[in-house]
Amino acid sequence: MKPLNYAILKYFTTVKEACANDVMDALKGQYGDFKAFNKKAVVSAIMTAEANALLEETRFDMDGNNELRVYYRAHAEGASTINKYIKD
């Protein structure tokens, strides 16, 4: 099993775009019991990846609870870098 942050990055190489809720839904089965598996930690990992130019923001909207959702994607160079260093 990959470290959680690695799994978050790899997830972005498999989808067109995603928000933190999408990531949590996708990884809940494997990482749901991890103490660090919470929305704050997932958002932090995503924002760190964006700051390191692995992900880029694509859009944002409000969910049904009037909470901001920010969507990101792994652009070609970012996906290439992620896949180079994090193997399946």
MARLUM-854096 format. One record per atom (N, C-alpha, C): atom name; residue in one letter; x, y, z. Coordinates in Angstrom, 1 decimal, m for minus. Layout:
ATOM  site  code       x       y       z
ATOM    CA     a       X       Y       Z
...
//
This chain:
ATOM  site  code       x       y       z
ATOM     N     m     0.9    m1.2     0.0
ATOM    CA     m     0.0     0.0     0.0
ATOM     C     m     0.9     1.2     0.0
ATOM     N     k     0.6     2.2    m0.8
ATOM    CA     k     1.3     3.4    m0.9
ATOM     C     k     1.0     4.4     0.3
ATOM     N     p     2.0     5.2     0.6
ATOM    CA     p     1.6     6.3     1.6
ATOM     C     p     0.4     7.1     1.1
ATOM     N     l    m0.3     7.6     2.0
ATOM    CA     l    m1.6     8.4     1.6
ATOM     C     l    m1.3     9.5     0.6
ATOM     N     n    m0.3    10.3     0.9
ATOM    CA     n     0.0    11.4    m0.1
ATOM     C     n     0.4    10.9    m1.5
ATOM     N     y     1.0     9.8    m1.6
ATOM    CA     y     1.3     9.2    m2.9
ATOM     C     y     0.1     8.8    m3.6
ATOM     N     a    m0.8     8.1    m2.8
ATOM    CA     a    m2.1     7.7    m3.4
ATOM     C     a    m2.9     8.8    m3.9
ATOM     N     i    m2.9    10.0    m3.1
ATOM    CA     i    m3.6    11.2    m3.6
ATOM     C     i    m3.1    11.6    m4.9
ATOM     N     l    m1.8    11.7    m5.0
ATOM    CA     l    m1.2    12.2    m6.3
ATOM     C     l    m1.5    11.2    m7.4
ATOM     N     k    m1.3     9.9    m7.2
ATOM    CA     k    m1.6     8.9    m8.2
ATOM     C     k    m3.1     9.0    m8.7
ATOM     N     y    m4.0     9.3    m7.8
ATOM    CA     y    m5.4     9.4    m8.1
ATOM     C     y    m5.6    10.5    m9.2
ATOM     N     f    m4.9    11.6    m9.1
ATOM    CA     f    m5.1    12.7   m10.0
ATOM     C     f    m4.5    12.3   m11.4
ATOM     N     t    m3.7    11.3   m11.5
ATOM    CA     t    m3.3    10.8   m12.8
ATOM     C     t    m4.3     9.9   m13.5
ATOM     N     t    m5.3     9.6   m12.8
ATOM    CA     t    m6.3     8.6   m13.4
ATOM     C     t    m7.7     9.3   m13.7
ATOM     N     v    m7.8    10.6   m13.3
ATOM    CA     v    m9.1    11.3   m13.6
ATOM     C     v    m8.8    12.6   m14.3
ATOM     N     k    m9.9    13.1   m15.0
ATOM    CA     k    m9.7    14.4   m15.7
ATOM     C     k    m9.5    15.5   m14.7
ATOM     N     e   m10.3    15.6   m13.6
ATOM    CA     e   m10.2    16.5   m12.5
ATOM     C     e   m10.9    16.0   m11.3
ATOM     N     a   m10.6    16.6   m10.1
ATOM    CA     a   m11.2    16.1    m8.9
ATOM     C     a   m11.1    17.2    m7.8
ATOM     N     c   m12.0    17.1    m6.8
ATOM    CA     c   m11.9    17.9    m5.7
ATOM     C     c   m11.5    17.0    m4.5
ATOM     N     a   m11.3    17.6    m3.3
ATOM    CA     a   m10.9    16.8    m2.1
ATOM     C     a   m12.0    15.8    m1.8
ATOM     N     n   m13.3    16.1    m2.0
ATOM    CA     n   m14.3    15.1    m1.7
ATOM     C     n   m14.2    13.9    m2.6
ATOM     N     d   m13.9    14.2    m3.9
ATOM    CA     d   m13.8    13.1    m4.9
ATOM     C     d   m12.6    12.2    m4.5
ATOM     N     v   m11.5    12.8    m4.1
ATOM    CA     v   m10.3    12.0    m3.6
ATOM     C     v   m10.7    11.2    m2.4
ATOM     N     m   m11.4    11.7    m1.5
ATOM    CA     m   m11.7    11.0    m0.3
ATOM     C     m   m12.7     9.8    m0.6
ATOM     N     d   m13.7    10.1    m1.5
ATOM    CA     d   m14.6     9.0    m1.9
ATOM     C     d   m13.8     7.9    m2.6
ATOM     N     a   m12.9     8.2    m3.4
ATOM    CA     a   m12.1     7.2    m4.2
ATOM     C     a   m11.2     6.4    m3.3
ATOM     N     l   m10.6     7.0    m2.3
ATOM    CA     l    m9.6     6.4    m1.5
ATOM     C     l   m10.1     5.8    m0.1
ATOM     N     k   m11.4     6.1     0.2
ATOM    CA     k   m12.0     5.7     1.4
ATOM     C     k   m11.8     4.2     1.7
ATOM     N     g   m12.0     3.3     0.7
ATOM    CA     g   m11.9     1.9     0.9
ATOM     C     g   m10.5     1.5     1.5
ATOM     N     q    m9.5     2.0     0.9
ATOM    CA     q    m8.1     1.6     1.3
ATOM     C     q    m7.6     2.4     2.5
ATOM     N     y    m7.9     3.7     2.6
ATOM    CA     y    m7.3     4.6     3.6
ATOM     C     y    m8.3     5.1     4.7
ATOM     N     g    m9.5     4.7     4.6
ATOM    CA     g   m10.5     5.2     5.5
ATOM     C     g   m10.2     5.0     7.0
ATOM     N     d    m9.4     4.1     7.4
ATOM    CA     d    m9.0     3.9     8.8
ATOM     C     d    m7.7     4.6     9.2
ATOM     N     f    m7.1     5.3     8.3
ATOM    CA     f    m5.9     6.1     8.6
ATOM     C     f    m6.3     7.3     9.4
ATOM     N     k    m5.5     7.6    10.4
ATOM    CA     k    m5.7     8.8    11.2
ATOM     C     k    m5.6    10.1    10.4
ATOM     N     a    m4.7    10.1     9.4
ATOM    CA     a    m4.5    11.3     8.6
ATOM     C     a    m5.5    11.4     7.4
ATOM     N     f    m6.4    10.4     7.3
ATOM    CA     f    m7.4    10.5     6.2
ATOM     C     f    m8.6    11.3     6.7
ATOM     N     n    m8.4    12.6     6.5
ATOM    CA     n    m9.5    13.6     6.8
ATOM     C     n    m9.4    14.7     5.8
ATOM     N     k   m10.4    15.5     5.7
ATOM    CA     k   m10.5    16.5     4.6
ATOM     C     k    m9.4    17.5     4.7
ATOM     N     k    m9.1    17.9     5.9
ATOM    CA     k    m8.1    18.9     6.1
ATOM     C     k    m6.7    18.4     5.6
ATOM     N     a    m6.4    17.2     5.9
ATOM    CA     a    m5.1    16.6     5.4
ATOM     C     a    m5.1    16.4     3.9
ATOM     N     v    m6.2    16.0     3.3
ATOM    CA     v    m6.3    15.8     1.9
ATOM     C     v    m6.2    17.1     1.2
ATOM     N     v    m6.9    18.2     1.6
ATOM    CA     v    m6.7    19.5     1.0
ATOM     C     v    m5.3    20.0     1.1
ATOM     N     s    m4.7    19.8     2.3
ATOM    CA     s    m3.3    20.2     2.4
ATOM     C     s    m2.4    19.5     1.4
ATOM     N     a    m2.6    18.2     1.2
ATOM    CA     a    m1.7    17.4     0.3
ATOM     C     a    m2.0    18.0    m1.1
ATOM     N     i    m3.2    18.2    m1.5
ATOM    CA     i    m3.5    18.8    m2.8
ATOM     C     i    m2.9    20.1    m3.0
ATOM     N     m    m3.0    21.0    m2.0
ATOM    CA     m    m2.4    22.3    m2.2
ATOM     C     m    m0.9    22.3    m2.2
ATOM     N     t    m0.3    21.4    m1.5
ATOM    CA     t     1.2    21.2    m1.6
ATOM     C     t     1.6    20.8    m3.0
ATOM     N     a     0.8    19.8    m3.6
ATOM    CA     a     1.1    19.4    m4.9
ATOM     C     a     0.9    20.5    m5.9
ATOM     N     e    m0.1    21.4    m5.7
ATOM    CA     e    m0.3    22.5    m6.6
ATOM     C     e     0.9    23.5    m6.4
ATOM     N     a     1.4    23.7    m5.2
ATOM    CA     a     2.5    24.7    m5.0
ATOM     C     a     3.8    24.1    m5.6
ATOM     N     n     3.9    22.8    m5.7
ATOM    CA     n     5.0    22.2    m6.4
ATOM     C     n     4.8    21.9    m7.8
ATOM     N     a     3.8    22.5    m8.4
ATOM    CA     a     3.5    22.5    m9.9
ATOM     C     a     3.2    21.1   m10.4
ATOM     N     l     2.7    20.2    m9.5
ATOM    CA     l     2.3    18.9   m10.0
ATOM     C     l     0.8    18.9   m10.4
ATOM     N     l     0.0    19.7    m9.7
ATOM    CA     l    m1.4    19.9   m10.0
ATOM     C     l    m1.7    21.3   m10.3
ATOM     N     e    m2.8    21.5   m11.0
ATOM    CA     e    m3.3    22.9   m11.3
ATOM     C     e    m4.8    23.0   m11.0
ATOM     N     e    m5.2    24.1   m10.5
ATOM    CA     e    m6.6    24.4   m10.3
ATOM     C     e    m7.4    24.5   m11.6
ATOM     N     t    m8.6    23.8   m11.7
ATOM    CA     t    m9.3    23.9   m13.0
ATOM     C     t   m10.6    24.7   m12.8
ATOM     N     r   m11.3    24.6   m11.7
ATOM    CA     r   m12.5    25.3   m11.5
ATOM     C     r   m12.9    25.2   m10.0
ATOM     N     f   m14.0    25.9    m9.6
ATOM    CA     f   m14.5    25.8    m8.3
ATOM     C     f   m16.0    26.1    m8.3
ATOM     N     d   m16.7    25.6    m7.3
ATOM    CA     d   m18.1    25.7    m7.2
ATOM     C     d   m18.5    25.6    m5.7
ATOM     N     m   m19.8    25.6    m5.5
ATOM    CA     m   m20.3    25.4    m4.1
ATOM     C     m   m21.1    24.1    m4.1
ATOM     N     d   m20.9    23.3    m3.0
ATOM    CA     d   m21.6    22.1    m2.9
ATOM     C     d   m23.0    22.3    m2.3
ATOM     N     g   m23.7    21.3    m2.1
ATOM    CA     g   m25.1    21.4    m1.5
ATOM     C     g   m25.1    22.0    m0.1
ATOM     N     n   m24.0    21.9     0.6
ATOM    CA     n   m23.9    22.5     2.0
ATOM     C     n   m23.3    23.9     1.9
ATOM     N     n   m23.3    24.5     0.8
ATOM    CA     n   m22.7    25.8     0.6
ATOM     C     n   m21.2    25.9     1.0
ATOM     N     e   m20.5    24.8     0.7
ATOM    CA     e   m19.1    24.7     1.0
ATOM     C     e   m18.3    24.8    m0.3
ATOM     N     l   m17.3    25.5    m0.3
ATOM    CA     l   m16.5    25.7    m1.6
ATOM     C     l   m15.8    24.4    m1.9
ATOM     N     r   m15.9    24.0    m3.2
ATOM    CA     r   m15.2    22.8    m3.7
ATOM     C     r   m14.2    23.4    m4.8
ATOM     N     v   m12.9    23.1    m4.7
ATOM    CA     v   m12.0    23.5    m5.7
ATOM     C     v   m11.5    22.2    m6.4
ATOM     N     y   m11.5    22.3    m7.7
ATOM    CA     y   m11.1    21.1    m8.5
ATOM     C     y    m9.7    21.4    m9.1
ATOM     N     y    m9.0    20.3    m9.2
ATOM    CA     y    m7.6    20.3    m9.7
ATOM     C     y    m7.4    19.2   m10.7
ATOM     N     r    m6.4    19.3   m11.5
ATOM    CA     r    m6.0    18.2   m12.4
ATOM     C     r    m4.5    18.1   m12.5
ATOM     N     a    m4.1    16.9   m12.9
ATOM    CA     a    m2.6    16.7   m13.1
ATOM     C     a    m2.4    17.0   m14.6
ATOM     N     h    m1.8    18.1   m14.9
ATOM    CA     h    m1.5    18.5   m16.3
ATOM     C     h    m0.4    17.5   m16.8
ATOM     N     a    m0.1    17.5   m18.1
ATOM    CA     a     0.7    16.5   m18.7
ATOM     C     a     2.1    16.4   m18.0
ATOM     N     e     2.7    17.5   m17.7
ATOM    CA     e     4.0    17.4   m17.1
ATOM     C     e     4.0    17.0   m15.7
ATOM     N     g     2.9    17.4   m14.9
ATOM    CA     g     2.7    17.0   m13.6
ATOM     C     g     2.5    15.5   m13.5
ATOM     N     a     1.6    15.0   m14.4
ATOM    CA     a     1.3    13.6   m14.4
ATOM     C     a     2.5    12.8   m14.7
ATOM     N     s     3.3    13.2   m15.6
ATOM    CA     s     4.5    12.5   m16.0
ATOM     C     s     5.5    12.4   m14.8
ATOM     N     t     5.6    13.5   m14.1
ATOM    CA     t     6.5    13.6   m12.9
ATOM     C     t     6.0    12.6   m11.8
ATOM     N     i     4.7    12.7   m11.6
ATOM    CA     i     4.1    11.8   m10.6
ATOM     C     i     4.3    10.4   m10.9
ATOM     N     n     4.0    10.0   m12.2
ATOM    CA     n     4.2     8.6   m12.6
ATOM     C     n     5.6     8.2   m12.7
ATOM     N     k     6.6     9.1   m12.8
ATOM    CA     k     8.0     8.8   m12.9
ATOM     C     k     8.5     8.3   m11.5
ATOM     N     y     8.0     9.0   m10.5
ATOM    CA     y     8.5     8.8    m9.1
ATOM     C     y     7.6     7.9    m8.3
ATOM     N     i     6.4     7.8    m8.6
ATOM    CA     i     5.4     6.9    m7.8
ATOM     C     i     4.9     5.8    m8.8
ATOM     N     k     5.4     4.7    m8.6
ATOM    CA     k     5.1     3.5    m9.5
ATOM     C     k     3.8     2.9    m8.9
ATOM     N     d     3.1     2.2    m9.8
ATOM    CA     d     1.9     1.5    m9.4
ATOM     C     d     2.2     0.2    m8.6
//
